[in-house]
Amino acid sequence: MRMSDSPNPHTIRDRILSHKGALTAHEVADLFNVSCRTVHKHAKDGVMPSFRIGDSVRFDPLVLADWYEGQQFGLPPSRRAVRGRP
């Protein structure tokens, strides 16, 4: 199946950025095809950028998309800063 024939030709970055508001761990797990447990572990260990609201972990779509892009291209952590933010 060619990419143009697939029902969702968007990149993962596009799919992340299409979300309005913060993403839940379950939504992030679905996007990356991993378990919620993996998402929570990466968030807790600081591997994946996240923030907490009470007991819930959430993910900013812009920050997560930039982090994903940095992971794809193997940028060192100092270069993974969110564009347009200090």
LINMOLIN-V220397 format. One record per pair of residues at least 12 apart in sequence whose ideal C-beta (glycine too) atoms are under 7 Angstrom apart, sorted by the first residue. I is the first residue (numbers start at 1). J is the second residue. Records with the same first field share a line. If there is no record, write none. Layout:
I: J, J
//
This chain:
12: 31, 68
13: 65, 68, 69
15: 31
16: 31, 61, 64, 65, 68
17: 61, 65
19: 61
22: 58, 59, 60
23: 58, 59, 61, 64
24: 58
25: 39, 40, 57
28: 59, 64
40: 57
43: 57
48: 67
49: 63, 64, 67
62: 82
63: 82
66: 80, 82, 83
67: 80
//
